[in-house]
Amino acid sequence: MDTQRLIAFVVFSFSLLMLWEAWQDYNKPKQPSAAVAQQAAPSQGALPTPGQALQATDAASETPKGGAAKGARAVIKTDVLTAVIDANGGDIRELDLSHYHQDEDKTKPFRLLEERQGRNYFAQSGLIGHDLPNHKTVFELVPGERELKPGQDVVKLTLRAQSGGVELTKTYSFRRGSYAVELEQTVRNLGQATVDAFPYYQLMRHSQAPEGQSALMHTFTGPAVYTEASKFQKIDFKKIAEGKAEHVKEAQDGWVAMVQHHFVSAWLTQNPTDSGRREFYTRALGNDEYAAGMILPVLKLAPGESKSVATRLYAGPQEQDKLKALAPGLDLVVDYGWLHVLAYPLFMLLNWLNKLVDNWGVAIILLTVLIKGAFYPLSAASYKSMAQMRKLAPRLQSLKEKFGDDRQKLHEAMMKIYQEEKINPLGGCLPILVQIPVFIALYWVLLGAVELRQAPFALWITDLSASDPYYVLPVVMAITMFIQQKLSPTPPDPVQAKVMMIMPIVFSVFFFFFPAGLVLYWLVNNVLSILQQWRINTVIERAGKK
């Protein structure tokens, strides 16, 4: 197996893996039965769960088939987002990100949280306890400013509700330039007896991947939980529906999130005043909707006593430097697959290069050149072996014609030639195998970096995260693959030779749907490989003529 076939095999296998994952995601169950939904409820431990406390309010699913109940609404606008908060539950029902546009309609802002039939995605909160205010309680919207004014740093929204002998006040704070929304829940005991209230925070979402995402580029969509003890854990919607979701149930710290390509929403909180452990849960709600959340330790309120719990909801792009500053492990929501240990340093280098040149496309080119330079000795050894094999191609072909179908004698004769010429037939493959993990890690970096979203390169390439609108890069890349085929040893088997000639066409079709940033990376890598391989071939051919 020569280097060209090895690279083709790896890329083709990687593409098949992505297609298989996308197919699995497409065929996940849409409406789990009531029995399955009950199995997927959180553990029945010392802490009560939202499922227990809220069944009296709605014995069916969390969201009725006719849609979520609606109340009075407040629209909050800042310089980076627009949020719609419904008085029915005090949920954030919609969240538009002003600096990002939709994939389908670039004239509209990207909508992360949304209220739409079959695609509901809400941020919810409340109290667990007998008849206490929760995300189904009707709140009163307190009058106040709704839009961040010039020179103003924060705009707040307050909601109040009374139920079960307590008053719950929710205060949302939206800050300039921030995707982190602060929420303070203040509980006041209005009765004559002690009240136990468990604050909870959850994200309710449908299971579908973001609209506009290519099936060839499968990235994780679903809940995630992080604690210091158990670290980062993804939770598959399908396993939640089947009641087989495995994740940490209780911890002293941590956060819960909903992850999708380029964006994330996450409830982040410090330990409340009362000591204790928080509980994490996931459950299927029916109607292809799922909830992931956490319950904080109990607030014990004596008659007339008030207590507050402060949290933050981050709902925005997966910008790693900002995520890392918000909470431990939050930057892990950027999906680098199983090569995170390699991908993260590559992203940091790419980010540093972009700061130097102020162009993500140029930064990709420079990073590819640097990686190619770092692996130059290995690549040179590989191409030298390939050039020697190419020089021997006529002799090997004559052996095939001489021995015909006698593969044993053919193999013995070929090995004799290799020994005489001091050539290792695997010499072109082994150096490439060492480089493959780095190139796959760089693939995940370019696929997962939200910084490339809407980032222009040059001329017609105005978004490196979108496919080339005129397919120029994929076509040029196919041409470079044909050139590589000509510089590589011709397989002695005619069938293999024809397959290898078709490969560039097959891969160019794949790359039609890939982001321009990925295609640019492969194109630059191919060009550098061609130059290096051509130079080595020339040197060896000249040496052979002397």
CORPE-V880584 format. One record per residue. PSI is psi in whole degrees, -180 to 180 (999 if undefined). NEAR is the number of other ideal C-beta (glycine too) atoms within 12 Angstrom. D_CENTER is the distance of its C-alpha to the mean C-alpha in Angstrom with 1 decimal. Layout:
BEGIN
PSI:NEAR:D_CENTER  PSI:NEAR:D_CENTER
END
This chain:
BEGIN
121:26:34.1  176:38:33.8  -42:41:30.9  -43:42:30.1  -35:29:30.0  -46:28:27.8  -44:38:25.2  -42:31:25.4  -45:24:25.1  -48:25:22.0  -43:33:20.2  -41:22:21.5  -40:16:20.5  -41:32:16.9  -42:30:16.9  -38:18:18.6  -44:21:16.1  -41:30:13.3  -40:21:15.9  -44:17:16.9  -41:26:13.5  -39:24:13.4  -43:15:17.0  -41:20:16.5  -38:29:13.9  -33:19:16.5  17:14:19.3  152:27:18.2  140:25:21.1  -36:21:21.3  90:21:24.2  150:32:25.0  169:17:28.6  -35:18:30.2  -43:14:30.9  -43:24:27.4  -37:32:26.2  -38:23:28.9  -31:23:27.8  0:38:24.3  154:32:25.8  167:39:25.4  146:25:27.9  67:15:31.5  -156:18:32.1  -34:17:34.1  136:32:31.8  162:28:31.9  159:31:28.8  -34:41:28.0  -42:35:28.8  -50:26:32.3  -28:32:33.2  -4:35:32.0  -30:23:33.4  -28:17:36.8  -41:29:35.3  104:22:33.6  -14:14:34.4  -140:17:32.1  167:31:28.4  -39:40:26.8  115:37:26.6  157:20:29.7  -28:17:29.5  -4:12:31.1  166:21:28.2  144:32:27.8  141:24:31.0  148:22:31.4  -160:24:33.6  151:22:34.4  149:24:31.5  133:35:30.8  116:24:28.8  130:34:27.7  131:25:27.1  -172:36:26.1  -15:24:25.4  -12:30:21.6  162:41:21.2  123:32:23.3  141:44:23.2  119:32:25.3  127:43:26.6  136:35:28.8  -21:29:31.9  91:33:31.4  -17:40:29.5  27:43:28.5  154:45:25.0  109:45:22.6  -28:38:22.5  146:32:21.0  112:41:19.2  137:30:19.2  111:36:17.7  -30:23:20.6  3:21:19.2  145:31:16.6  164:22:17.8  153:23:16.9  -37:25:16.0  -39:14:19.0  102:12:21.4  -4:17:21.1  -9:8:24.1  147:18:22.3  154:23:19.9  131:38:16.4  113:32:16.7  -64:45:14.1  141:40:16.6  155:37:19.1  104:32:22.2  140:20:22.7  120:16:24.3  -7:20:21.8  36:27:18.7  141:40:19.7  100:39:17.2  156:47:19.4  120:47:19.5  158:46:22.7  167:48:25.1  -159:42:28.7  143:48:31.2  130:43:32.0  168:35:35.7  110:23:38.7  25:24:38.4  157:40:36.4  134:44:34.3  -164:45:30.8  13:46:28.3  1:35:31.0  142:35:33.8  121:25:35.1  162:36:34.9  129:24:37.1  121:27:35.6  128:22:37.5  148:13:38.6  -178:18:37.3  145:20:35.5  -8:25:32.4  138:22:31.5  120:27:30.9  159:14:34.0  133:9:34.6  -6:8:35.3  140:19:33.8  -21:16:31.0  144:25:30.1  138:30:30.7  152:29:31.1  131:40:31.3  138:29:33.3  146:41:33.7  148:27:36.3  148:36:37.3  132:23:39.9  144:29:39.9  26:30:41.2  12:26:43.3  160:40:40.6  128:31:39.3  125:47:35.6  121:30:34.7  129:47:31.2  113:30:30.8  136:41:27.6  122:29:27.5  123:40:25.6  151:23:25.9  131:21:26.1  11:18:23.1  140:27:21.0  2:40:18.0  114:36:19.2  125:41:21.7  136:29:24.4  122:39:26.0  123:28:29.3  117:42:30.9  124:28:34.6  128:44:36.6  128:29:40.4  115:29:42.7  -8:24:45.3  -166:23:47.2  3:12:49.8  159:17:47.8  140:18:44.9  134:34:41.5  122:29:38.5  131:44:35.2  110:41:31.7  138:47:29.1  156:45:25.8  130:49:22.5  157:47:20.1  124:49:17.3  128:44:18.3  153:48:16.0  171:36:16.4  0:40:14.4  148:25:13.7  159:30:10.6  143:34:10.8  143:23:13.9  -7:27:14.3  129:31:11.3  142:27:13.1  -20:22:13.7  -11:27:13.9  73:38:10.2  121:30:8.7  160:36:5.1  135:38:5.2  122:37:7.0  -176:39:9.6  158:44:11.4  148:42:11.2  142:43:14.4  133:37:15.6  159:27:19.2  -35:17:21.2  -46:19:22.7  -8:22:20.0  -155:19:17.0  129:33:13.4  122:32:13.2  148:34:10.8  120:41:13.0  136:30:13.1  -39:40:14.8  -40:30:17.3  -33:28:18.5  -45:37:19.0  -34:33:21.1  -2:22:23.0  23:23:23.7  15:18:22.2  128:35:19.3  121:19:19.7  169:35:18.7  137:31:20.9  -37:29:23.4  147:27:25.2  165:27:24.8  -17:22:26.5  -172:29:23.4  178:39:19.7  167:44:17.3  145:54:15.4  163:48:12.2  123:45:10.4  141:42:6.7  174:44:5.3  121:35:4.1  -17:38:5.9  162:43:7.6  148:51:8.7  138:45:12.2  135:46:14.0  121:48:17.6  132:36:19.0  149:35:22.6  168:20:25.3  134:21:27.8  172:30:30.4  -44:20:34.0  132:21:34.9  156:13:34.0  177:23:32.1  145:26:28.9  155:39:26.1  137:39:24.9  144:46:21.4  156:41:21.3  151:50:19.5  151:40:21.5  134:46:21.8  -8:44:23.8  168:33:24.8  32:30:24.3  39:30:20.7  145:43:19.8  152:46:18.5  141:48:18.9  130:47:17.4  -175:51:19.5  148:48:21.9  126:46:25.6  163:44:27.4  157:30:30.8  142:31:33.8  116:35:35.6  117:22:39.4  120:35:41.3  161:19:45.1  128:16:47.0  -5:18:46.4  149:23:43.7  144:23:40.4  151:31:37.2  148:25:33.9  126:39:30.3  135:28:27.9  173:36:24.1  141:32:21.3  113:45:18.6  125:44:15.8  99:44:14.3  -161:39:12.9  157:34:10.7  64:42:8.6  112:33:11.7  -39:32:12.0  -39:21:15.8  -40:25:16.1  -41:33:13.7  -33:20:15.7  -23:16:18.9  -43:33:18.2  148:31:17.8  132:21:17.7  -3:29:14.5  -28:35:12.4  -13:33:10.9  -10:32:9.4  -19:45:6.6  120:40:5.1  101:37:3.9  13:32:7.4  -147:29:8.6  4:15:12.3  36:25:13.3  -37:26:12.0  -28:16:15.7  -36:25:16.2  -40:32:13.1  -48:27:13.5  -36:22:17.2  -40:35:16.5  -42:40:14.3  -39:23:17.1  -42:27:19.6  -42:40:18.0  -41:28:17.9  -41:17:21.5  -39:26:22.6  -37:27:21.3  -28:17:23.3  -43:15:26.3  -13:19:26.2  40:14:24.3  115:24:22.7  -32:39:19.2  -45:39:20.7  -38:26:23.6  -39:36:21.4  -43:45:19.6  -47:29:23.1  -40:27:24.4  -42:39:21.7  -41:37:22.3  -43:24:26.0  -44:24:25.7  -42:33:23.9  -39:31:26.4  -39:17:29.2  -34:20:28.1  14:29:28.2  -47:23:31.4  -42:16:33.8  -43:27:31.8  -40:35:31.3  -43:27:35.0  -40:27:36.1  -47:36:34.0  -31:41:35.4  -44:31:38.9  -41:37:38.8  -40:43:37.6  -39:35:40.4  -40:33:43.0  -38:40:41.8  -38:34:42.1  -32:27:45.6  -5:30:46.5  -45:23:45.2  -40:16:48.8  -40:24:50.3  -37:32:47.6  -38:22:48.2  -35:17:51.9  -39:25:51.4  -40:26:49.4  -33:16:52.3  -44:16:54.8  -12:19:53.4  -123:13:51.9  2:10:50.4  86:14:51.6  -30:15:48.2  -47:12:49.6  -36:16:52.2  -44:23:49.6  -42:18:47.3  -41:15:50.2  -39:25:51.3  -42:28:47.9  -34:18:47.5  -41:17:51.0  -41:25:50.0  -40:23:46.9  -40:13:49.2  -41:13:51.8  -3:22:49.3  52:13:47.4  133:28:44.1  113:20:41.2  -22:25:39.6  2:20:36.4  -25:29:36.5  -15:35:34.2  -45:28:31.5  -44:21:31.2  -34:26:30.3  -37:34:27.5  -35:23:26.1  -33:18:25.8  -22:30:23.7  -46:27:21.3  -37:25:18.8  -43:31:18.7  -36:36:18.1  -39:31:15.3  -41:31:13.7  -35:40:14.3  -47:41:12.8  -34:35:9.3  -49:41:10.2  -30:41:11.2  -38:40:8.4  -13:44:5.7  112:42:8.7  -19:41:9.3  -24:34:12.8  -13:38:13.4  123:36:13.0  12:29:16.7  120:32:17.8  156:21:21.1  -73:34:22.5  153:20:26.0  -118:13:28.2  -10:17:26.4  97:31:22.8  -6:23:21.8  107:26:18.0  -14:37:16.4  -7:41:13.1  160:35:15.4  156:32:17.7  118:33:21.2  -25:17:23.3  6:16:26.4  26:21:25.0  -49:24:26.9  -46:38:24.5  -37:33:23.9  -45:22:27.7  -38:25:28.5  -39:37:26.1  -38:30:27.9  -42:22:31.2  -32:32:30.1  -37:36:29.3  -42:24:32.8  -42:23:34.3  -37:38:32.7  -40:36:34.2  -32:21:37.6  -14:32:37.3  159:39:36.4  138:37:39.0  126:27:39.8  137:26:39.3  -28:28:42.8  122:18:41.7  -36:14:42.0  -45:11:39.4  -40:23:36.9  -42:23:37.9  -40:14:37.3  -43:20:33.9  -30:34:32.9  -27:24:34.2  -25:20:32.2  -47:30:28.9  -36:32:28.4  -43:23:28.8  -47:21:26.3  -32:37:23.6  -33:30:24.3  -43:21:23.7  -47:31:20.2  -11:38:19.6  -31:27:20.9  -1:26:17.6  154:36:15.4  147:45:14.5  -33:42:17.6  -40:46:16.2  -44:44:15.5  -39:40:18.9  -43:40:20.6  -49:44:19.5  -39:38:20.9  -49:37:23.9  -41:34:24.8  -41:37:24.5  -44:37:26.7  -45:26:29.3  -39:30:29.5  -41:40:30.0  -45:29:32.7  -44:24:34.5  -44:32:34.5  -39:38:35.5  -42:24:38.2  -44:21:39.7  -41:32:39.9  -43:31:41.4  -44:20:43.9  -44:20:45.0  -40:27:45.5  -39:17:47.4  -39:13:49.7  -33:14:50.3  -22:15:51.3  -15:9:53.9  999:7:55.7
END
